[in-house]
Each structure stands twice: as structure tokens, then as C-alpha cells.
């Protein structure tokens, strides 16, 4: 009989409700849900009515529910402290992205992980997307022919894509004091990351466009670049726009004249989502087009263009219909129980954070910055 891991979930917002809690329950042969902690009494009552154990705080869950692995799904500015508390309580940790805002907090988490000898896996589910994995295997080990990477994301947020998920609950009872604590924490952490207090639009752009959205694409591209032994060198330029709803950056790569350009824009009143990553080579173009992450079973499109002289060929590849959110939880179990090679490690998140911080600082100063 295989081992079931005792799981606690810290924070029961949309990502926990739409993905992680249902998937933990679905994978009942691997996991046992022993507690959900949330600051909202409304949210706790919602899950209590569904016969799931709830706790008022993450500290109570850690001390009373005896979890072996903890899922940190709280607001971003609480990630670092909750991850460290879980590690110090002897738990393995799965944490949503971004793991934190600053490299200083990454260092604190790394110290706690190493001191306790536990696994930290970061919620970059796109690394488990079948089309991403297929593209990764297609790419050459040498990126000498790479010329450009392009990332474009247009996102209205989750509202058009969650109705099929059933009933949801929203934390409408958070006290003013807790809201003030959230704002103070986030503000202090972003100021530390950016080495200065940004204006309101830059604040929103760094927290949203960069750290909440493009962080996923940065992780995807880092995985593909690593396959080709290509590194980032410096920031060509970065900026926030659309009153902080948009962010963009250009990054120089170390292979000949290759450039990586990325852009995210929130378009809140258009029920359309697109997220495209394109890699341009001398002899091929590879194109990944992701659906909204909340549309489970919608496959990511992988398209490859190649030519033999004037004969141009476009091929669409489809690996399978596995769900990335489910596959990452299966792999977490394998890593903890069967000691498989960890994926989406703290070191991966540290590399992503380093680039995000460099982009954010460049956007504030309009200076070229080394990574």
C-alpha cells in the first residue's frame, strides 16, 4: 500500500479553490487533506460545510493537524514567512509563485530549507505542461542559432474562465487591520526588492504584471534556455505602462545577438486570454500558445515552422491531455516519497526572482542593469 501524505493548505483563495484543493482531493491515493487555514471566517465556514477541517491560522494548522507537506497559497507577501514556518515545523512545502519578492527573502527560505532538510517545490505548473515538455525535448542542446524569444500575455484575470468550476467563496470579511497589514508587508517587501519605494503605478506593475503574471513565462523560458545552455546577460530596457496594468522588458542573451522580449497587459473587460511564447531560430520557429490556466483539459498549442528552400511546413504537435496542475502534484509526491529528482526548485525560483528584480529596478531607473 503506497504512502499517503498528510497535507495542509495555507490560504484558500481562488488558486486553492479552483485547482489545488480539488486536485488534492482527486489524488486521494497520494494525499490526505488534514487542514485548510484561512483568515476569513466566511471561507472557513464554506469548507467546514463541506466536511473539511479548517483552522483560523497557519500556526494552528501546523501545530494541531500534523501535516507532512504544506501548500502555501496565501497572498504573495505572506509566502516567505509561511514557507519558513512550515519548514521549521518539519514539513515539506509546495508554494505558489512568486515565492517572494526579494532575493533577501529567498536567502531566508533557503537557509530554513537546508537547516531542516526538506523539499520546497514552487508552483510553476507550466513546466509540467505536455506541450512545454515536448518543446523542451525538441530544442537543440546548443542555442547558437537562437535569435529571439518573444513573450506576449493579454489577460482579463480569471472571471471569464471559472464559471464551470462550480461554487466559489470570496473573503469579504477581512478586517481593516488585516488589510493594512497586507499593504504594509507588500509595500515593504517591494521596496526592499527594488531598492527604493516605487510610485503607485510601478508598485502595481511589479506586483502584478511582473511577479504575478510574467513570472510564469520567465520560468518557462528559463527552462528552455537552460536546455540550450543559454544564459541571460543584462536588461536592455524595462517599463510599466497602462497605469500599472502593463509591464514589459527586453533581456540580452549570451548567444550571438539573441534578445528576449516580454510583455504582459491586463485587459479587464475583454473575455479573451492569450499567452504566447515564440522562439525564433535561423532555421525554425517554435510557438507555444497557452489557454487560460483555469481551463483544464484545454491543450497548449505547440506549432513549429520549418522550410526546405521555398517549401514551408507548419506542424502542430499535441502530446496528450494531461493537466499540468495535477501532474505537478503527482511529481511532488514522487519527489517526497520516492526521492525523485526535484523539479521547480528553490534555485529555479531564485533565478526567476533575480531577473524580476533586475527588470523592476531597470523600469524604475531606465538604466541597463546586469543580472
C-alpha positions as CSV (number, residue, x, y, z in Angstrom):
1,X,0.0,0.0,0.0
2,X,1.5,3.3,-1.0
3,X,2.0,6.1,1.4
4,X,-0.5,9.0,1.7
5,X,1.0,12.3,2.6
6,X,-0.9,14.5,5.1
7,X,-1.5,17.9,3.5
8,X,-2.3,21.3,5.0
9,X,-3.3,24.2,2.8
10,X,-2.5,27.7,3.9
11,X,-4.7,30.3,2.2
12,X,-7.9,29.3,0.4
13,X,-8.3,31.9,-2.3
14,X,-9.1,31.3,-5.9
15,X,-6.0,29.2,-6.9
16,X,-6.6,26.9,-3.9
17,X,-10.3,26.6,-4.6
18,X,-10.0,26.3,-8.4
19,X,-7.0,24.0,-8.5
20,X,-5.1,22.8,-5.5
21,X,-7.8,21.7,-3.1
22,X,-9.9,19.8,-5.8
23,X,-6.7,18.2,-7.1
24,X,-5.5,17.1,-3.6
25,X,-8.9,15.5,-3.1
26,X,-8.8,14.0,-6.5
27,X,-5.4,12.4,-5.8
28,X,-6.8,10.6,-2.7
29,X,-4.4,7.7,-3.2
30,X,-1.5,10.1,-2.7
31,X,-2.7,12.8,-0.3
32,X,-4.9,13.2,2.7
33,X,-6.2,16.7,3.3
34,X,-5.9,17.4,7.1
35,X,-6.5,21.1,7.2
36,X,-7.3,24.4,5.5
37,X,-6.2,27.6,7.2
38,X,-7.7,30.9,6.2
39,X,-8.1,34.3,7.9
40,X,-11.7,34.6,6.6
41,X,-14.4,33.2,8.7
42,X,-16.6,33.1,5.6
43,X,-14.1,31.0,3.7
44,X,-13.6,28.7,6.7
45,X,-17.4,28.1,7.0
46,X,-17.6,27.3,3.3
47,X,-15.2,24.4,3.7
48,X,-16.5,23.4,7.1
49,X,-19.9,22.9,5.4
50,X,-18.1,20.5,3.0
51,X,-16.8,18.4,5.9
52,X,-13.2,19.7,5.5
53,X,-11.1,20.6,8.6
54,X,-10.4,24.3,9.0
55,X,-8.1,26.4,11.1
56,X,-8.1,30.1,11.9
57,X,-4.3,30.5,11.3
58,X,-1.4,28.7,9.7
59,X,0.2,28.4,13.1
60,X,-2.8,26.4,14.5
61,X,-2.8,24.2,11.4
62,X,0.9,23.4,11.7
63,X,0.7,22.6,15.5
64,X,-2.6,20.7,15.5
65,X,-3.1,19.0,12.2
66,X,0.4,17.4,11.9
67,X,0.8,17.8,8.2
68,X,3.8,16.3,6.3
69,X,3.5,18.7,3.4
70,X,2.1,22.2,3.3
71,X,0.7,24.1,0.4
72,X,1.3,27.9,0.7
73,X,-1.5,29.6,-1.3
74,X,-1.7,32.8,0.7
75,X,-1.2,36.3,-0.7
76,X,2.3,36.7,-2.1
77,X,3.7,38.9,0.7
78,X,3.0,36.1,3.3
79,X,4.7,33.4,1.3
80,X,8.2,33.7,2.8
81,X,7.2,33.7,6.4
82,X,4.7,30.9,6.0
83,X,7.1,28.7,4.0
84,X,9.8,29.2,6.7
85,X,7.3,28.4,9.5
86,X,6.2,25.2,7.7
87,X,9.8,24.2,7.1
88,X,10.7,24.8,10.8
89,X,7.7,22.7,11.7
90,X,9.2,19.8,9.8
91,X,7.1,20.0,6.7
92,X,7.9,19.7,3.0
93,X,6.5,22.7,1.2
94,X,4.7,23.4,-2.1
95,X,4.4,27.2,-2.6
96,X,2.6,29.2,-5.1
97,X,4.5,31.7,-7.2
98,X,6.1,34.2,-6.8
99,X,7.9,32.5,-3.9
100,X,8.6,36.0,-2.6
101,X,9.5,39.5,-4.0
102,X,13.2,39.9,-2.9
103,X,16.4,37.9,-3.0
104,X,16.8,38.5,0.7
105,X,13.7,36.5,1.4
106,X,14.9,33.8,-1.0
107,X,18.0,33.5,1.1
108,X,16.0,33.2,4.3
109,X,13.9,30.4,2.8
110,X,17.0,28.6,1.5
111,X,18.5,28.7,5.0
112,X,15.4,27.2,6.5
113,X,15.1,24.5,3.8
114,X,18.7,23.4,4.2
115,X,18.6,23.5,8.0
116,X,15.5,21.3,8.1
117,X,16.4,19.0,5.1
118,X,13.0,19.4,3.5
119,X,11.8,19.8,-0.1
120,X,10.5,23.1,-1.5
121,X,8.6,22.9,-4.8
122,X,7.4,26.1,-6.4
123,X,4.0,26.2,-8.3
124,X,5.2,26.7,-11.8
125,X,2.7,24.3,-13.3
126,X,3.7,25.1,-16.9
127,X,6.9,23.0,-16.5
128,X,4.5,20.0,-16.4
129,X,2.5,21.1,-19.4
130,X,2.8,18.3,-22.0
131,X,3.4,20.8,-24.9
132,X,6.1,22.6,-22.9
133,X,7.8,19.2,-22.2
134,X,7.6,18.2,-25.9
135,X,9.1,21.5,-27.0
136,X,11.9,21.2,-24.4
137,X,12.8,17.8,-25.8
138,X,12.7,19.2,-29.4
139,X,15.1,22.0,-28.8
140,X,18.9,21.7,-29.6
141,X,21.4,21.4,-26.8
142,X,23.3,24.3,-28.4
143,X,21.4,27.6,-28.8
144,X,23.9,29.2,-31.2
145,X,21.1,29.6,-33.9
146,X,18.7,31.2,-31.5
147,X,17.9,34.8,-32.5
148,X,14.9,35.9,-30.4
149,X,12.4,34.9,-27.7
150,X,9.1,36.7,-27.6
151,X,6.5,36.5,-24.8
152,X,3.1,38.2,-25.0
153,X,0.4,37.9,-22.4
154,X,-3.1,39.5,-22.6
155,X,-5.1,38.6,-19.5
156,X,-8.6,39.7,-18.3
157,X,-8.0,37.8,-15.0
158,X,-10.0,34.7,-14.0
159,X,-13.6,35.9,-14.3
160,X,-14.4,34.6,-17.8
161,X,-12.9,31.2,-17.1
162,X,-14.1,30.0,-13.7
163,X,-17.9,29.5,-14.0
164,X,-17.6,25.9,-15.0
165,X,-15.7,25.2,-11.7
166,X,-18.8,25.4,-9.6
167,X,-19.5,27.4,-6.4
168,X,-16.7,29.6,-5.1
169,X,-16.4,31.7,-1.9
170,X,-14.7,35.1,-1.5
171,X,-13.2,36.5,1.6
172,X,-15.5,39.5,2.1
173,X,-14.9,39.8,5.8
174,X,-11.2,40.6,6.2
175,X,-10.8,43.3,8.8
176,X,-9.3,46.8,8.1
177,X,-6.4,45.9,10.4
178,X,-5.5,42.8,8.3
179,X,-5.9,44.7,5.1
180,X,-3.5,47.3,6.5
181,X,-1.0,44.6,7.5
182,X,-1.1,43.2,3.9
183,X,-0.5,46.6,2.4
184,X,2.4,47.3,4.8
185,X,4.0,43.9,4.2
186,X,3.7,44.1,0.4
187,X,5.0,47.7,0.3
188,X,8.0,47.0,2.5
189,X,8.9,43.8,0.6
190,X,8.6,45.5,-2.8
191,X,10.7,48.5,-1.6
192,X,13.4,46.1,-0.4
193,X,13.3,44.2,-3.8
194,X,13.5,47.4,-5.9
195,X,15.9,49.2,-3.5
196,X,13.5,52.1,-3.2
197,X,9.8,53.0,-2.9
198,X,8.2,52.9,-6.3
199,X,5.3,55.1,-7.4
200,X,1.8,53.6,-7.3
201,X,1.8,52.5,-11.0
202,X,5.2,50.9,-10.7
203,X,4.2,49.3,-7.5
204,X,1.2,47.7,-9.2
205,X,3.2,46.8,-12.3
206,X,5.9,45.0,-10.3
207,X,3.4,43.1,-8.0
208,X,1.0,42.3,-10.9
209,X,2.4,42.3,-14.4
210,X,5.9,41.1,-13.4
211,X,5.6,39.0,-10.2
212,X,2.1,37.6,-10.6
213,X,2.0,37.0,-14.4
214,X,5.3,37.2,-16.3
215,X,6.9,35.1,-13.5
216,X,5.3,32.0,-15.1
217,X,6.7,32.8,-18.6
218,X,10.1,33.7,-17.2
219,X,10.2,30.3,-15.6
220,X,9.2,28.6,-18.8
221,X,11.8,30.5,-20.9
222,X,14.5,29.9,-18.3
223,X,13.8,26.1,-18.6
224,X,14.1,26.2,-22.4
225,X,17.2,28.4,-22.3
226,X,18.8,26.0,-19.8
227,X,18.2,23.1,-22.2
228,X,20.2,25.1,-24.8
229,X,22.9,26.2,-22.5
230,X,21.9,29.9,-23.0
231,X,22.2,32.5,-20.2
232,X,20.7,35.9,-19.6
233,X,23.3,38.8,-19.6
234,X,21.6,42.1,-18.9
235,X,18.4,44.1,-19.1
236,X,18.2,46.2,-22.3
237,X,15.2,48.1,-21.0
238,X,12.0,47.7,-19.0
239,X,9.0,49.8,-18.1
240,X,5.5,49.7,-16.6
241,X,2.6,51.2,-18.6
242,X,-1.2,51.3,-18.8
243,X,-1.3,52.8,-15.2
244,X,0.5,49.7,-13.9
245,X,-1.7,47.2,-15.7
246,X,1.1,46.5,-18.2
247,X,4.8,45.7,-17.9
248,X,7.5,44.9,-20.5
249,X,11.2,44.2,-20.6
250,X,14.0,43.3,-23.1
251,X,16.7,41.0,-21.9
252,X,20.0,40.3,-23.8
253,X,21.0,36.7,-24.1
254,X,24.6,35.5,-24.3
255,X,24.3,33.7,-27.7
256,X,25.4,35.9,-30.5
257,X,22.8,38.7,-31.0
258,X,19.8,37.0,-29.3
259,X,17.2,39.0,-27.5
260,X,14.3,38.1,-25.2
261,X,11.3,40.4,-25.2
262,X,8.3,40.1,-22.9
263,X,5.1,41.9,-22.2
264,X,2.0,41.5,-20.0
265,X,-1.2,43.5,-20.2
266,X,-4.4,43.2,-18.1
267,X,-7.4,43.9,-20.3
268,X,-10.1,43.6,-17.6
269,X,-13.3,44.0,-19.8
270,X,-12.4,41.6,-22.6
271,X,-13.2,37.9,-22.1
272,X,-10.3,36.8,-24.1
273,X,-7.0,35.3,-23.0
274,X,-3.8,34.8,-24.9
275,X,-0.3,33.8,-23.8
276,X,2.3,33.2,-26.4
277,X,5.9,32.2,-26.2
278,X,7.8,32.1,-29.5
279,X,11.4,31.1,-30.1
280,X,13.0,32.3,-33.4
281,X,16.0,30.4,-34.8
282,X,17.8,30.7,-38.1
283,X,16.2,27.6,-39.3
284,X,12.9,27.2,-37.3
285,X,10.3,29.0,-35.3
286,X,8.7,27.3,-32.3
287,X,5.4,28.7,-30.9
288,X,3.7,27.9,-27.6
289,X,0.1,29.2,-27.1
290,X,-1.3,28.6,-23.6
291,X,-5.0,28.7,-22.8
292,X,-6.2,30.3,-19.6
293,X,-4.7,28.2,-16.7
294,X,-8.3,27.7,-15.4
295,X,-9.5,25.9,-18.5
296,X,-8.4,22.4,-17.6
297,X,-8.0,20.0,-20.4
298,X,-7.6,22.8,-23.0
299,X,-4.3,21.8,-24.5
300,X,-1.5,24.2,-25.1
301,X,-0.8,24.5,-28.8
302,X,2.8,23.8,-30.0
303,X,3.4,24.9,-33.6
304,X,6.7,24.5,-35.5
305,X,7.6,26.2,-38.7
306,X,10.4,25.0,-40.9
307,X,11.4,25.3,-44.6
308,X,13.3,23.4,-47.2
309,X,14.0,26.1,-49.6
310,X,10.7,27.5,-50.8
311,X,8.8,24.6,-49.3
312,X,7.5,25.9,-46.0
313,X,6.0,23.5,-43.5
314,X,3.8,24.2,-40.4
315,X,3.3,21.4,-38.0
316,X,1.1,21.4,-34.9
317,X,2.1,19.0,-32.2
318,X,-0.1,17.6,-29.4
319,X,1.4,15.3,-26.7
320,X,-1.6,14.4,-24.6
321,X,-4.4,15.9,-22.5
322,X,-2.8,15.6,-19.0
323,X,-3.4,18.6,-16.7
324,X,-0.3,20.4,-15.6
325,X,-1.8,21.3,-12.2
326,X,-2.4,17.6,-11.5
327,X,0.9,16.4,-12.8
328,X,2.9,18.8,-10.6
329,X,1.2,17.4,-7.5
330,X,1.9,13.8,-8.7
331,X,5.5,14.8,-9.1
332,X,5.7,16.4,-5.7
333,X,4.6,13.1,-4.2
334,X,7.2,11.2,-6.2
335,X,9.9,13.6,-5.0
336,X,9.0,13.3,-1.3
337,X,8.1,9.6,-1.2
338,X,10.3,8.0,-3.9
339,X,13.1,10.6,-3.8
340,X,12.8,11.6,-7.4
341,X,14.9,14.5,-8.7
342,X,13.2,17.7,-7.6
343,X,11.7,20.0,-10.2
344,X,10.7,23.6,-9.9
345,X,13.2,24.0,-7.1
346,X,14.0,27.0,-4.8
347,X,17.0,27.6,-7.0
348,X,14.8,27.9,-10.1
349,X,12.6,30.4,-8.2
350,X,15.8,32.3,-7.1
351,X,16.9,32.7,-10.8
352,X,13.4,33.9,-11.7
353,X,13.4,36.4,-8.8
354,X,16.8,37.7,-9.7
355,X,15.6,38.5,-13.2
356,X,12.3,40.1,-12.0
357,X,14.2,42.3,-9.5
358,X,16.6,43.4,-12.2
359,X,13.7,44.2,-14.5
360,X,11.9,46.1,-11.8
361,X,14.9,48.2,-10.9
362,X,15.6,48.9,-14.6
363,X,12.0,50.0,-15.0
364,X,12.4,52.5,-12.1
365,X,15.7,54.0,-13.3
366,X,15.6,53.4,-17.0
367,X,19.2,52.1,-16.7
368,X,20.7,48.9,-18.1
369,X,21.3,46.5,-15.2
370,X,23.4,43.4,-15.1
371,X,21.5,40.3,-13.7
